Amino acid sequence: MDTNSQFATNVYYDRTFDCDAAKILPGEYYYTPKDMLIVTVLGSCVSACIRDRVKGLGGMNHFMLPDGGDPNNPVSASMRYGTYAMEVLINDLLKAGARREHLEAKVFGGGAVLRGFSAMNVGERNAAFVMQFLKTERIPVLAEDLNDIYPRKVYFFPRTGKVLVKKLMQTHNDTLAKRELDYASRLKVAPVGGDIDLF
């Protein structure tokens, strides 16, 4: 199993919104044709909510670019990882019946929320990457809430395309920071999925 992007398995019933919901963590993604909710909490990571506006089929990813690498170099390991995280979601949507010309996106995250990460502007790099990727792929971005200093809780309803974003003014525990730092440290050692070894 690839350690870089995993299909989320945490599906539960959300009483607030009276529907099934999938919670995604760093390095995970989820897509569905069902009328349900996808939710995540973002710090410096970014999420792209992508859907087929005609079919109501959509999904969300949650990723960050690994440390190092030139953000302007599309073949650096860091950029390859971000590209992979985006392509896994888009390819799964297309396999499930979405049409490329009907895809639209909303993007969130990239906050400067992790102490020690601010020097390398990891949130800004993530935000710039996701916007450039979608521009290159000609997938229109209908809404964005990027950068700033706040963590965000994002609720995405793929069937309708509706997104609710709650800015978390302060987190009373450091679960989010620990999760993202753990994810970042795993990225440094994990090879980028999709690489081909030639013999």
Residue pairs with C-beta under 8 A, 6 or more apart in sequence:
2 193
3 27
3 186
3 190
3 193
4 27
4 81
4 84
4 85
4 187
4 190
4 192
4 193
5 27
5 28
5 29
5 61
5 63
5 84
5 85
5 88
5 89
5 193
6 27
6 28
6 29
7 28
7 29
7 30
8 22
8 23
8 24
8 25
8 28
8 29
8 30
10 22
10 23
10 24
10 25
11 20
11 21
11 22
11 23
12 20
12 21
12 23
13 19
13 20
13 21
14 20
14 21
14 37
14 39
17 37
17 155
19 35
19 36
19 37
20 34
20 36
20 37
21 36
21 37
21 38
21 39
22 30
22 32
22 36
22 37
22 38
22 39
23 39
23 40
24 30
24 38
24 39
24 40
24 47
24 60
24 61
24 62
25 40
25 62
25 179
25 183
26 45
26 62
26 63
26 64
26 179
26 180
26 182
26 183
27 62
27 63
27 183
27 186
27 187
28 61
28 62
29 59
29 60
29 61
29 62
29 85
29 88
29 89
29 92
30 38
30 59
30 60
31 57
31 58
31 59
31 60
31 89
31 92
31 93
31 96
31 158
32 38
32 57
32 58
32 59
32 158
33 55
33 56
33 57
33 96
33 97
34 159
35 56
35 157
35 159
36 157
36 158
36 159
37 155
37 156
37 157
38 49
38 58
38 59
38 60
38 155
38 156
38 158
39 153
39 154
39 155
39 156
40 47
40 60
40 62
40 153
40 154
41 151
41 152
41 153
41 154
41 168
41 176
42 62
42 108
42 109
42 110
42 111
42 151
42 152
42 153
42 154
43 109
43 111
43 113
43 114
43 123
43 151
43 176
43 177
43 180
44 64
44 109
44 110
44 111
44 112
44 113
44 114
44 117
44 122
44 123
44 126
44 180
45 62
45 63
45 64
45 109
45 110
45 126
45 180
45 183
46 62
46 63
46 64
46 107
46 108
46 109
46 110
46 123
46 126
46 127
46 129
46 130
46 146
47 60
47 61
47 62
47 63
47 107
47 108
47 109
47 154
47 156
48 60
48 61
48 86
48 89
48 105
48 106
48 107
48 130
48 134
49 58
49 59
49 60
49 105
49 106
49 107
49 108
49 154
49 156
49 158
49 163
50 58
50 59
50 60
50 89
50 90
50 93
50 103
50 104
50 105
50 139
51 57
51 58
51 59
51 93
51 98
51 103
51 104
51 105
51 158
51 161
52 58
52 93
52 97
52 98
52 99
52 102
52 103
53 102
53 103
53 104
53 161
54 99
54 102
55 97
55 98
55 99
55 102
56 158
56 159
56 160
56 161
57 93
57 96
57 97
57 98
57 158
58 93
58 98
58 156
58 158
58 159
58 161
59 89
59 92
59 93
59 158
60 89
60 154
60 156
60 158
61 85
61 86
61 88
61 89
63 81
63 82
63 85
63 126
64 122
64 126
64 180
64 183
64 184
64 187
65 71
65 78
65 79
65 81
65 82
65 122
65 125
65 126
65 129
66 77
66 78
66 81
66 184
66 187
66 188
67 78
67 120
67 122
67 184
67 187
67 188
68 76
68 77
68 78
68 188
69 76
69 77
69 78
69 79
70 76
70 78
70 79
71 78
71 79
71 125
71 128
71 129
73 79
74 83
77 192
78 125
79 129
80 192
81 187
81 192
82 126
82 129
82 130
82 133
83 133
84 192
84 193
84 194
86 130
86 133
86 134
86 137
87 194
88 193
90 103
90 137
90 139
93 103
94 100
103 139
104 139
104 140
104 141
104 142
104 161
105 134
105 139
105 140
105 141
105 142
106 141
106 142
106 143
106 144
106 156
106 161
106 163
107 127
107 130
107 131
107 134
107 141
107 143
107 144
107 145
107 146
108 144
108 145
108 146
108 152
108 154
108 163
108 165
109 123
109 126
109 127
109 145
109 146
109 152
109 154
110 123
110 124
110 125
110 126
110 127
110 130
110 146
110 147
111 123
111 147
111 148
111 149
111 150
111 151
111 152
112 118
112 121
112 123
112 124
112 147
112 148
112 149
113 123
113 149
113 150
113 151
113 176
113 177
114 122
114 123
114 177
114 180
114 181
115 177
117 123
117 184
122 184
123 147
124 147
127 146
127 147
130 146
131 141
131 144
131 146
134 140
134 141
135 141
142 161
143 163
145 152
145 165
148 167
150 167
150 168
150 169
151 167
151 168
151 171
151 176
152 165
152 166
152 167
152 168
153 165
153 166
153 168
154 163
154 164
154 165
155 163
155 164
155 165
155 166
156 162
156 163
157 163
171 177
